[in-house]
Amino acid sequence: MSEQTRAAMQGVTRSMAAQSGEAVTEVVRHQRAQPSGWWGMVLFLCAEVTLFGTLLATYFYLDFDASRWPPAGIAPPKVVLPLVATGVLVTTSIPMALAARFARAGRRSPTAWMIVLALVVQCCYLAAQVLLFRHDLLQFKPSQSAYGSIYFTILAAHHAHVVLGILLGLAVLWHLTLRGLTNYWLIGVRGVALYWHVVNALAVLVVLTQLSPSL
Amino acid sequence: MATVVSPRAERHVDRLERIWAERPGLIGWLTTTDHKRIGLLYFFTSLAFFGAGGVEALLIRTQLIGPNQHLLSPQAYDEVFTMHGVTMIFLFVIPMTTGAFGNYLVPLMIGSRDMAFPRMNALSYWIFLGSGLFMYYALVSGHAPNSGWFDYVPLASKQYDPGNNIDFYGYGLIFNGIASTAAAINFIVTIFKLRAPGMSLNRMPLFCYAFLAVSFALLFALPALSVACLFLELDRQLGFHFYDAGFGGDPLLWQNLFWIFGHPEVYIIILPAFGIATSIIPTFVHRRMVWFPLVALAEIMVAFLGFGVWVHHMFAVGFATLTTVYFAAASLIIVIPSGIQLFAWITTILTGTPEFETPLLWIIGFIIFFIIGGLSGITVAAIPFDQQVTDSYYIVAHFHFVIFGAAVFPILGGMYYWFPKVTGRMYHEGVGKLSFYLTFVGTFVTFFPMHILGIMGMPRRVYTYPSGMGWTFLNLLQSIGAYVLTAGLVLIVANLVVSYFRGEPAGNDPFGGDTLEWSTTSPPPPYNYPVIPTISSAYAMWDKEDRERDNRRLDRGEGLIQLGHETPASTVQDAEYDEILAMPPHSPWPPVTALSLLGMFAMLLLHHYAIAAGFVVVGLLMLFAWHDKEVSV
């Protein structure tokens, strides 16, 4: 091997062959750039943020068009419960960030426990939001007015993203438990953590939009 | 492939052949994750849709060949012109450029052995195929979308279009958008991460810059279309009121959302054509592109500025003057990056030593039509003029010069240019030139008179017209042009099909090409390159010393990466060697997952929401099996 090639390949690893905590740590130590899976998740989230941007822009577009928002017969949304629920959801970014950190350090067990902790909170949040959604549906219908249409669509879109996040968390947990911490699933943990950070940030924007008539 | 120079090198190649061997037969095509095979699947599928869209175009032109014709009923005419637009935009140009050309060529040009996410790449194709079949089932079953390709409400609302026609459009485009979003992510990550070590961003071919710009534009433009279609279906299926003014909705919301996607879409269509032009021109004028950094920046600027001009499609709806003036000014600014590229192509040709072979002729045709379409584009950026010609044939003329003349001509030129690489055979040069002249004349005769007809007041989308309007002769001329154009296109297909069987062997590099794909065999092996190529410039194939060094490295067994289905990954900016990735081999899950999505959309259309949810669950369960054999070392 020429000196030039040797120098270029110094420290280059077959990253996907890392099948244990120690091997994963070694890969992390040598890696000079973010892995492909991480970039894939970043770009997917760019599309998702654009999608939510479009939904929220639609809300205000219809709001500016309307003479009264919400329309007559629909009470402005109650503030406390959605805000508290969102605050609780946002805290799950902490265990998810820690999970990614533990995974990079090659520590499978704490990684898994952090994901479990986040999943419990996320499931509680989802249950509370489903109840609130049902409660709102009893007050007014999406087919009643454009306000109802966009209100329920934004909430449903966000709840669907929470469901997807929970499924992603479960999938990562399943593989961590079954196969241990590999480099492949380290990228998975980091991707899911990133996903949750963005979904949590979107939750704040969604709840502020939802509550804007009452704020 | 670098020339095999010794028995030792041959042994290395044999090992790679065994590692990267594809499954034989139909199963191999169904389960493939090879970017070249997926590119070919995209090519043949989008070509078939091009044929269908072409037949629809001919039906339109035959209907309009004279006044008071009744080949098609008004209802059938609505379906045919709508499907023509939807097909050409969503099922032909985008999948042909990003899907076929991008898939086949981007990994080759950057010296990689595959796309970043091979299984997702396969999934993109199968979803695209599913969405195309979904929308064409509508045509076959007599329920094709019928409100035009931009599908304005309230015409497209349940009240005025109560059948399933529009639902095929709404669901079909959401379905199709999933494929394009996945493909866009895949291209960006591939270009960011899988460039051969040494191919820093300033050494990346302009073709790849164009595809990078397109992918970003797709990523940020498609959500607006998906949301617009979601609102449309919620309005139509569940009685929501996004677009219903009577309940606080707004029909203009559709127009805004559609064109926030729709104008970037124009650049999504044309940027790959720019990329193809910047590949063909240097090869046939024997010099590098002038102003390389400016052209790269201009490609990205066009994609970026395309997001700020959507209201110029809506000058006639009655926005405040201040709003329309802003968008008119923004539209005119796009002249700057477009002009940079145009003058760069022309200057490169004029300062080189051009050989007017078939591929370059198509690029000359493209430049001429891009100038005509660009100039008429400037006229419609002038608000009063636009208000006068809105919804007339003038607009049809403008966008066909841009979309057919400027976007499709490089695709046709690219077919000739890369035909020897893909098949290992040369096309017939004389027939190639004849097909160009026929298509060029046909295009001009078909679309140029539309400018005059538009100014004379002929509205677009009328299924027939009375005699005595003064439109008869020009319509007849256009229809004759359409037949000539069709003859040119048929001649291309005939030339390529016959050449596939009888063409002269092409060798690795029949044209003295400038980019890396010409260094490997024709057709390329499944692993693309036996040694990971050395890169010193954006014109890697013209760096002869590097290519000779690759041969020596192959002989020494250096830089082969042959422990498994592997490719190197590098850092994003400087492309320093970072890691060696194990790429997933063939898999049955992409087509099966796409099938479950097709089932979901079909059930949504039929209002069987519980069964649709069942298909989603099945699709999600498949994702659990998706990661099998992710490590093949």
Interface residues (C-beta under 8 A of the other chain):
Chain A: M1 S2 T5 A8 M9 V12 T13 R14 S15 M16 A17 Q19 V27 H30 Q31 R32 A33 Q34 P35 S36 W39 G40 L43 F44 C46 A47 E48 T50 L51 G53 T54 L55 T58 Y61 L62 D65 A66 P71 P142 S143 Q144 S145 A146 Y147 G148 S149 I150 T153 L167 A171 W174 H175 T182 Y184
Chain B: A116 F117 T181 A184 I185 N186 I188 V189 F192 K193 L194 P197 G198 L219 F220 L222 P223 A224 S226 V227 L230 F231 L234 D235 L238 G239 F240 H241 F242 D244 F247 G248 G249 D250 L253 N256 L257 I260 R553 R556 E558 G559 L563 E566 P568 A569 S570 T571 V572 E576 Y577 D578 E579 I580 L581 A582 L620 L623 F624 H627 E630 V631 V633
